[in-house]
């Protein structure tokens, strides 16, 4: 091989190696530049700029370890399966002994006194407060079992959505420092939702309420605060008392039509839409758009005035359907 060929060979090899090294560097996650303990120290400095003493932060994080299961869940979030059968899914969701609807009715009776006070103060019906409580945490029974600080620290360290999760971690630590919750009660979902109303921590200072006046915004164990916090968030989202989220309907002819066009009950009936029980569409409303639910054999939601405010809580037509089903069930 000539010297020129050798030179070109090594030059090409060096270029390939440089490209490979660059590719590895670009593909590395942000946290690869520091281990978890080093991240704790750098985070504490950033948190101090947000009013959280570094010593307090480091003391809380001292024995916290990275949770690899949380990173896996974050990378593989479940997307609603469009092939899942809606009717089967809803039957399972409603079913328990007693049923989710029956429990909700009992909760309305049990907490009637405080719910009436909250409804009067915030202008949000007690039925939707209980419905949301039932949807989010099965009336406070299922609130998640992840150590919130560990989950949020892990997700912040992972780096994929560092800014968002550091904001949530700041808020969780602030709630802890201000005495709204104790360390052992600060649990929730792997993604950071916490309490009986499943607020993200950054929503706590904005929407959580101290309705019983004990100086704590306790959305973890105090039902008065839980109910008032739900009501206040809905009020701020634009909830209108006396208005509807909407109603569920069946597109019996399965025709494809524009769901952004407003239609009257008579127009929906003419197009073959029916109520869930097969009867004609009725209601004290002039026109509505509809929203589809991305599941097999699902109904549609004929959107009422409170549909959009509700979706500021959770932007999901299925979430709206859950609440409609409970509200309708409470009436029976």
N, C-alpha and C positions, 0 to 999 in steps of 0.2 A: 504494500500500500504506500503511495507517495506521501510525502510530508504534507502536501496541500490537502490531500484526502483526510489524513489524520487530523489536521487542524479543523476542517469542516465537521468531522465526526464529533470531536470533543466540544466544539462550539454548539452544535445541535443538541448534544447531550446536556450541556450546561443550561441551555434555554428550556429544555423540557423539565429539568430539575427545578429551575426557578419558577416555572409555571405551576408545577406540582406543589411546591412549597407555598406559593401564593394562594392556590386553591384551598389548601388545608387551612391556611390562616383565615381566609374569608369565611370558610364553612364552620369555623369554631364558634360555639356559643359564647356569649359575652362573659359568662362566669368562668370560662376556662382560664382566664388570666389571673384568677385568684381562687384560693380554696374557700370553703364555707366560713371558716373562722376569720380569714382575712376580710371576707365580704362583710361579716358582722361589724367589724371595726370601721370599715369605710361607710357602711350604712349608718352607723351610729353618728358619724360626723354629719352626714346629710340630714338625718333626723333632727339633730341639734339645731339646724338652721330653720326647722319647722316647729321649734319650741319644745322639743322633747329632750330632756337632759341625757347626755351620752351615757352617764353612769347608770341611769334608770334603764335605758335601752339595753345596754350590755348585760346588766344584771338579769333582765327578763330573758335575753337570748343566750345566756351562759350555757345552759344545758340543752338548748334546742338543737336538734340534729336535722339534717336534710331528709325530706321524705320523698324517696324516689317514686313511690306509688302515685303521689300527687303530680309529679312531672309527667308520668305516663298518661294519667287521666287528662291532663291539659293538652297533650299532643294528640290524644285519640278521643276527643269529645264525641259523644254519641249524637248523631244527626237523626232526626225523626225518620223512622222507617216508613216510607210511602207505601210499602206493601203490607204493613201491619193493618189488621182489620180493626176499624174504629169501634164497631159494636162490641166485639169481644174485649177489646182494650177497656172501653168505658164500663162494661159490666164488672170487670175485675177491679177497676178503680173505685167504683161506687160500693162494691161488695165488702162487707165486714159483718160482724155480728155484735151489736146492731150495725146497720148500714151507715155510711158516711152522712147521708141525709138525716137519718134518725138521730144520730149523735148531734148533728148541728141544731136540730130542733130542741134537743135537751139543753144544749149550751145557751140557746136564746132564752130559755126559761130560767136557767140557773143564774145567768148574769144579767137578767133583765134590768135591774135597778141601775147598775153602772152603765150599761149600754144605752139606756134612755138618756142619761146625763151626757154621755159622749155624743150621741146623735144630736141632741139639742145644741151642744157647744160648737160642733164642727160642721153640722149640716150634712152628715153622711149617715145613711140608714144603717141600723144595727144588723140587718140581714146581710148586707154586703161585707160588713166587718167580720161576721162569723164565717161567711162563705170563704173569704180570703184566708182566714185563719185555718179553715178546714182544708183548703187547697194547698197552702204552703207547708203546713207541718202536721196535718191530721189533728188539728185542735191542740197543738202544742206537744204532741206525743213523739213526733219524728222531726228532730231539729238538726240532725247531723251529729257525727261522733268524731269529727276531725279536730285536733288541737288547732285552733284558728291561727295562733301565732306561728306555729310550725308550718302550717300550709302556706300562709302568706309570705313568710320568710323564704320558704323554698321557691315559691313562684317568683318572688323578687330576685332571688339569686339566680334562678334559671335564666332570666334575662330576656325571654321572648317578648314579655309585656311588662318589663321592669317598672316603667313609670306608673302604670296603672296599679300594679300590685304593691309598690312601695307606698302609694297614696293610701291604699287600703290598710296596709300594715301600720302606717302612721296613725290612722284613725282608730284602729283596734287598740294600739298602745295608749293612745290618748284616752279612750273610754276606760281602759284599765287604770290609768294613773288618776283619772278624775273620780274613780270610785263607783262608776255606774255598774260595774261587773267585777266579780272576783276571777282570779286566774283559772280556777277549776271549772267555772261556768262558761268560760270563753271558748265555746266549741261551735261547730257548724259544718257546712259542706266543705268539700275539698277545695272549692273555688273561692271560699271566703264568706258566703252568705251565713248569717248568724241570727240567733234568737227565734222566738216563736213566730215572728213575722218575716224572718229570713231577709233582713236588711243587709246590704253590703255595708261594711264599717263606715265608709264615707257618708252614708245616708243617716247615720245615727245622730251626729250633731245638727243635721239639717231638719230631719223629720221626727226623730224619737221624742216622745213626750213624757214628762213626769206628772202624770195625771193624779196620782195619790199624794203628791206633795212631800215626798220623803227625801227630796234632793237627789234622787237617782232616776235616770232614764233607763229603767230596767225592762228591756224587751225580752229578757231570758226567763224570768220567774214571776213577774208581776203582771197579772192579766189586765189590770186597769191601764197600765202603761202600754202593753201590747195593743189593746183595742184602740186607745187614743192615738197611738203612733200610726196604725193602719189608717184611721180616719183622717189624720192630718196629712199624710202623704196623698191620699185620694183627693182631699180638698185642694191641695196645692197643684195637683195634676189637672184640675178643672172639673172635678166631679160635680154633677148637678143633681141635687136631691129631687126625687120624684121622676127622674128620667131613667131610661132603660139602657142596659148594656146591649140588648138586642134579643133576638129569638132564633132558635135553631129551626131549620127548614130542610126539606128533602127536595133535591132537584130530580123529581121522579122520572122525567124524560131524558135525563142525563145530557141535556143540550149544552153546548158551549156558547155562552153569551158573555158580554163585557161586564165584569163585576164592578166597574167604576161608574156605571150609569145608575142614576137614582130611579127607582121604580115604585109604583104604588102597590098596595096589597092586591088590588084587582089585576094589575099587570103580572105580578108574580104568579097569581092563580092561573091566569090565561096561559102562561108559559109552562105550566105543569108543576110548579113548586107547591109543596104541601107542608103542613105542620108535621111534627114527628109522628103523631097518631093517625096521619092520613087525611085529616080534615083540612079545610081551606085556610089560607093565611088570613088572619084577622089582626086588628090592632088599631089603636088610636094614634096613628101616624100617617102622614101623607106620602112620604117616599123614603126609601132607604137604598143604600148600596149593600152588597154582600161580600163576605170574605170566605174563601175556601179554607178547608182544613186539610193539610197534606197527608191524608191517610186513606186507605182503601175503604170504600163504602161509607164515607163520612158525610154528615150533613154540611150545610153551609150556615154561616152566621149572618142573619139580616141585621146589619149594624145599627144600633141605637145611638143616642146622643152620648152615652157614657162608655161606648166601645173604645174610643180613642184615649180618654183619660185612663181607663183600666190598662190599656196596653203600654202606658208609660211605666207601669209596674213591671210588666213582662210582655214583651212584644211578640205575642203568640196567639193565633186564632184558637188554638186548642186550649190555651189558658183561659181565654174568654168563654169557651164552651164549658169548661169545668165549672166556672162561676155561675153561668146561666143555669146549668143543670141543678146546682145546689139551691140557687134562689127559687127556681120553679118548684123544686122538691119541698122547700120550706113552706110553701103556700098550701100544700096538700094536707 
